[in-house]
Amino acid sequence: MRTRIKELRARHSMTQNDLARIVGTRRETILAIENCQYFPSVKLAHDIAVALHTTIDEMFVFDE
């Protein structure tokens, strides 16, 4: 699996701190998710998707 969160953040000129503040988590959590070191809860994934104006399916790419 890989994530497109960094790319999607850039489209909205949003930093990790900005995104973390919006979804109510820490910047380190966003960093870990972006680096596929932490898999967010469904709620957090949903909140991130809403903040980035996208869907969970668009944020994560599941390799076969």
N, CA, C and O atoms as a GROMACS GRO file, in nm:
protein
  256
    1MET      N    1   0.083  -0.117   0.000
    1MET     CA    2   0.000   0.000   0.000
    1MET      C    3   0.088   0.124   0.000
    1MET      O    4   0.196   0.126   0.059
    2ARG      N    5   0.040   0.226  -0.067
    2ARG     CA    6   0.106   0.356  -0.062
    2ARG      C    7  -0.002   0.463  -0.048
    2ARG      O    8  -0.120   0.438  -0.069
    3THR      N    9   0.041   0.582  -0.012
    3THR     CA   10  -0.053   0.690   0.012
    3THR      C   11  -0.025   0.808  -0.079
    3THR      O   12   0.088   0.831  -0.120
    4ARG      N   13  -0.130   0.882  -0.110
    4ARG     CA   14  -0.119   1.001  -0.193
    4ARG      C   15  -0.144   1.127  -0.110
    4ARG      O   16  -0.167   1.235  -0.165
    5ILE      N   17  -0.140   1.115   0.022
    5ILE     CA   18  -0.174   1.228   0.109
    5ILE      C   19  -0.081   1.347   0.085
    5ILE      O   20  -0.126   1.461   0.079
    6LYS      N   21   0.048   1.322   0.072
    6LYS     CA   22   0.143   1.431   0.050
    6LYS      C   23   0.109   1.506  -0.078
    6LYS      O   24   0.106   1.629  -0.080
    7GLU      N   25   0.083   1.432  -0.184
    7GLU     CA   26   0.045   1.492  -0.313
    7GLU      C   27  -0.084   1.573  -0.299
    7GLU      O   28  -0.094   1.685  -0.350
    8LEU      N   29  -0.182   1.517  -0.232
    8LEU     CA   30  -0.310   1.585  -0.215
    8LEU      C   31  -0.297   1.709  -0.126
    8LEU      O   32  -0.363   1.810  -0.150
    9ARG      N   33  -0.212   1.701  -0.025
    9ARG     CA   34  -0.185   1.818   0.060
    9ARG      C   35  -0.127   1.931  -0.024
    9ARG      O   36  -0.165   2.047  -0.010
   10ALA      N   37  -0.032   1.896  -0.112
   10ALA     CA   38   0.035   1.996  -0.195
   10ALA      C   39  -0.065   2.067  -0.286
   10ALA      O   40  -0.052   2.187  -0.310
   11ARG      N   41  -0.164   1.996  -0.336
   11ARG     CA   42  -0.267   2.057  -0.421
   11ARG      C   43  -0.342   2.167  -0.349
   11ARG      O   44  -0.390   2.263  -0.410
   12HIS      N   45  -0.352   2.154  -0.218
   12HIS     CA   46  -0.425   2.251  -0.137
   12HIS      C   47  -0.331   2.342  -0.058
   12HIS      O   48  -0.374   2.414   0.033
   13SER      N   49  -0.202   2.340  -0.094
   13SER     CA   50  -0.102   2.422  -0.024
   13SER      C   51  -0.113   2.404   0.127
   13SER      O   52  -0.112   2.501   0.203
   14MET      N   53  -0.123   2.278   0.169
   14MET     CA   54  -0.144   2.245   0.310
   14MET      C   55  -0.020   2.174   0.365
   14MET      O   56   0.032   2.082   0.303
   15THR      N   57   0.025   2.217   0.481
   15THR     CA   58   0.138   2.150   0.546
   15THR      C   59   0.086   2.033   0.630
   15THR      O   60  -0.034   2.018   0.650
   16GLN      N   61   0.179   1.952   0.677
   16GLN     CA   62   0.141   1.845   0.769
   16GLN      C   63   0.078   1.904   0.894
   16GLN      O   64  -0.019   1.849   0.946
   17ASN      N   65   0.133   2.014   0.942
   17ASN     CA   66   0.076   2.080   1.060
   17ASN      C   67  -0.066   2.127   1.034
   17ASN      O   68  -0.154   2.111   1.119
   18ASP      N   69  -0.090   2.185   0.916
   18ASP     CA   70  -0.225   2.231   0.882
   18ASP      C   71  -0.323   2.115   0.885
   18ASP      O   72  -0.429   2.123   0.947
   19LEU      N   73  -0.287   2.006   0.817
   19LEU     CA   74  -0.375   1.890   0.810
   19LEU      C   75  -0.398   1.831   0.949
   19LEU      O   76  -0.511   1.797   0.984
   20ALA      N   77  -0.292   1.820   1.026
   20ALA     CA   78  -0.304   1.764   1.161
   20ALA      C   79  -0.400   1.848   1.246
   20ALA      O   80  -0.484   1.793   1.318
   21ARG      N   81  -0.387   1.979   1.237
   21ARG     CA   82  -0.474   2.068   1.314
   21ARG      C   83  -0.621   2.050   1.272
   21ARG      O   84  -0.710   2.046   1.357
   22ILE      N   85  -0.646   2.040   1.141
   22ILE     CA   86  -0.782   2.027   1.090
   22ILE      C   87  -0.847   1.897   1.138
   22ILE      O   88  -0.964   1.896   1.176
   23VAL      N   89  -0.771   1.787   1.136
   23VAL     CA   90  -0.829   1.656   1.171
   23VAL      C   91  -0.812   1.620   1.318
   23VAL      O   92  -0.860   1.515   1.362
   24GLY      N   93  -0.744   1.706   1.394
   24GLY     CA   94  -0.732   1.683   1.538
   24GLY      C   95  -0.633   1.576   1.577
   24GLY      O   96  -0.659   1.496   1.667
   25THR      N   97  -0.519   1.575   1.510
   25THR     CA   98  -0.413   1.481   1.546
   25THR      C   99  -0.280   1.555   1.545
   25THR      O  100  -0.277   1.677   1.531
   26ARG      N  101  -0.171   1.482   1.560
   26ARG     CA  102  -0.038   1.542   1.563
   26ARG      C  103   0.027   1.534   1.426
   26ARG      O  104  -0.007   1.448   1.345
   27ARG      N  105   0.120   1.626   1.400
   27ARG     CA  106   0.194   1.627   1.274
   27ARG      C  107   0.268   1.495   1.256
   27ARG      O  108   0.277   1.444   1.144
   28GLU      N  109   0.320   1.440   1.363
   28GLU     CA  110   0.394   1.313   1.355
   28GLU      C  111   0.304   1.199   1.307
   28GLU      O  112   0.350   1.108   1.239
   29THR      N  113   0.176   1.204   1.341
   29THR     CA  114   0.082   1.103   1.295
   29THR      C  115   0.063   1.114   1.144
   29THR      O  116   0.062   1.013   1.074
   30ILE      N  117   0.048   1.237   1.095
   30ILE     CA  118   0.034   1.258   0.950
   30ILE      C  119   0.160   1.210   0.879
   30ILE      O  120   0.151   1.144   0.775
   31LEU      N  121   0.276   1.240   0.933
   31LEU     CA  122   0.402   1.195   0.875
   31LEU      C  123   0.408   1.042   0.869
   31LEU      O  124   0.445   0.986   0.766
   32ALA      N  125   0.372   0.977   0.977
   32ALA     CA  126   0.374   0.831   0.982
   32ALA      C  127   0.276   0.770   0.882
   32ALA      O  128   0.307   0.668   0.819
   33ILE      N  129   0.160   0.831   0.866
   33ILE     CA  130   0.063   0.781   0.768
   33ILE      C  131   0.119   0.798   0.627
   33ILE      O  132   0.111   0.706   0.545
   34GLU      N  133   0.176   0.915   0.599
   34GLU     CA  134   0.233   0.941   0.466
   34GLU      C  135   0.346   0.844   0.433
   34GLU      O  136   0.365   0.808   0.317
   35ASN      N  137   0.419   0.801   0.534
   35ASN     CA  138   0.531   0.707   0.513
   35ASN      C  139   0.490   0.561   0.529
   35ASN      O  140   0.574   0.472   0.533
   36CYS      N  141   0.359   0.539   0.538
   36CYS     CA  142   0.303   0.402   0.554
   36CYS      C  143   0.361   0.330   0.675
   36CYS      O  144   0.379   0.208   0.673
   37GLN      N  145   0.389   0.405   0.780
   37GLN     CA  146   0.437   0.347   0.905
   37GLN      C  147   0.324   0.334   1.007
   37GLN      O  148   0.340   0.271   1.112
   38TYR      N  149   0.211   0.394   0.974
   38TYR     CA  150   0.096   0.390   1.063
   38TYR      C  151  -0.030   0.387   0.976
   38TYR      O  152  -0.042   0.465   0.881
   39PHE      N  153  -0.121   0.298   1.010
   39PHE     CA  154  -0.246   0.287   0.935
   39PHE      C  155  -0.356   0.349   1.019
   39PHE      O  156  -0.385   0.302   1.129
   40PRO      N  157  -0.418   0.456   0.968
   40PRO     CA  158  -0.516   0.529   1.049
   40PRO      C  159  -0.646   0.451   1.068
   40PRO      O  160  -0.678   0.361   0.990
   41SER      N  161  -0.718   0.489   1.171
   41SER     CA  162  -0.852   0.435   1.190
   41SER      C  163  -0.939   0.481   1.074
   41SER      O  164  -0.904   0.574   1.002
   42VAL      N  165  -1.052   0.416   1.057
   42VAL     CA  166  -1.144   0.456   0.952
   42VAL      C  167  -1.189   0.601   0.973
   42VAL      O  168  -1.199   0.677   0.877
   43LYS      N  169  -1.216   0.638   1.096
   43LYS     CA  170  -1.259   0.775   1.126
   43LYS      C  171  -1.152   0.876   1.088
   43LYS      O  172  -1.183   0.977   1.024
   44LEU      N  173  -1.027   0.851   1.125
   44LEU     CA  174  -0.920   0.944   1.091
   44LEU      C  175  -0.900   0.949   0.940
   44LEU      O  176  -0.882   1.057   0.884
   45ALA      N  177  -0.903   0.834   0.874
   45ALA     CA  178  -0.890   0.831   0.728
   45ALA      C  179  -1.003   0.913   0.664
   45ALA      O  180  -0.980   0.988   0.569
   46HIS      N  181  -1.124   0.898   0.716
   46HIS     CA  182  -1.238   0.975   0.665
   46HIS      C  183  -1.216   1.124   0.686
   46HIS      O  184  -1.239   1.204   0.595
   47ASP      N  185  -1.174   1.162   0.805
   47ASP     CA  186  -1.151   1.304   0.837
   47ASP      C  187  -1.044   1.364   0.746
   47ASP      O  188  -1.057   1.478   0.700
   48ILE      N  189  -0.938   1.288   0.719
   48ILE     CA  190  -0.832   1.335   0.629
   48ILE      C  191  -0.888   1.352   0.488
   48ILE      O  192  -0.861   1.452   0.422
   49ALA      N  193  -0.965   1.255   0.443
   49ALA     CA  194  -1.024   1.262   0.309
   49ALA      C  195  -1.113   1.386   0.296
   49ALA      O  196  -1.107   1.456   0.194
   50VAL      N  197  -1.194   1.412   0.396
   50VAL     CA  198  -1.281   1.530   0.392
   50VAL      C  199  -1.197   1.657   0.386
   50VAL      O  200  -1.226   1.748   0.308
   51ALA      N  201  -1.093   1.664   0.469
   51ALA     CA  202  -1.006   1.782   0.472
   51ALA      C  203  -0.937   1.805   0.339
   51ALA      O  204  -0.911   1.920   0.300
   52LEU      N  205  -0.907   1.696   0.267
   52LEU     CA  206  -0.838   1.706   0.139
   52LEU      C  207  -0.933   1.703   0.020
   52LEU      O  208  -0.888   1.698  -0.095
   53HIS      N  209  -1.063   1.708   0.047
   53HIS     CA  210  -1.166   1.709  -0.059
   53HIS      C  211  -1.149   1.590  -0.154
   53HIS      O  212  -1.149   1.607  -0.276
   54THR      N  213  -1.135   1.472  -0.097
   54THR     CA  214  -1.116   1.351  -0.175
   54THR      C  215  -1.186   1.235  -0.106
   54THR      O  216  -1.265   1.255  -0.013
   55THR      N  217  -1.156   1.115  -0.151
   55THR     CA  218  -1.212   0.995  -0.089
   55THR      C  219  -1.099   0.910  -0.034
   55THR      O  220  -0.983   0.927  -0.070
   56ILE      N  221  -1.135   0.818   0.053
   56ILE     CA  222  -1.035   0.725   0.106
   56ILE      C  223  -0.972   0.645  -0.007
   56ILE      O  224  -0.852   0.621  -0.009
   57ASP      N  225  -1.055   0.603  -0.103
   57ASP     CA  226  -1.004   0.527  -0.217
   57ASP      C  227  -0.900   0.605  -0.296
   57ASP      O  228  -0.804   0.546  -0.347
   58GLU      N  229  -0.917   0.736  -0.307
   58GLU     CA  230  -0.822   0.819  -0.380
   58GLU      C  231  -0.694   0.844  -0.300
   58GLU      O  232  -0.588   0.867  -0.358
   59MET      N  233  -0.703   0.839  -0.168
   59MET     CA  234  -0.586   0.868  -0.084
   59MET      C  235  -0.489   0.752  -0.075
   59MET      O  236  -0.369   0.772  -0.062
   60PHE      N  237  -0.543   0.630  -0.081
   60PHE     CA  238  -0.460   0.511  -0.063
   60PHE      C  239  -0.462   0.424  -0.187
   60PHE      O  240  -0.566   0.402  -0.248
   61VAL      N  241  -0.344   0.376  -0.224
   61VAL     CA  242  -0.332   0.286  -0.338
   61VAL      C  243  -0.290   0.150  -0.284
   61VAL      O  244  -0.183   0.136  -0.226
   62PHE      N  245  -0.375   0.054  -0.305
   62PHE     CA  246  -0.347  -0.081  -0.256
   62PHE      C  247  -0.287  -0.163  -0.368
   62PHE      O  248  -0.356  -0.197  -0.464
   63ASP      N  249  -0.159  -0.196  -0.356
   63ASP     CA  250  -0.090  -0.276  -0.457
   63ASP      C  251  -0.129  -0.420  -0.442
   63ASP      O  252  -0.154  -0.469  -0.332
   64GLU      N  253  -0.133  -0.487  -0.554
   64GLU     CA  254  -0.169  -0.630  -0.553
   64GLU      C  255  -0.051  -0.714  -0.514
   64GLU      O  256  -0.061  -0.837  -0.508
   0.00000   0.00000   0.00000
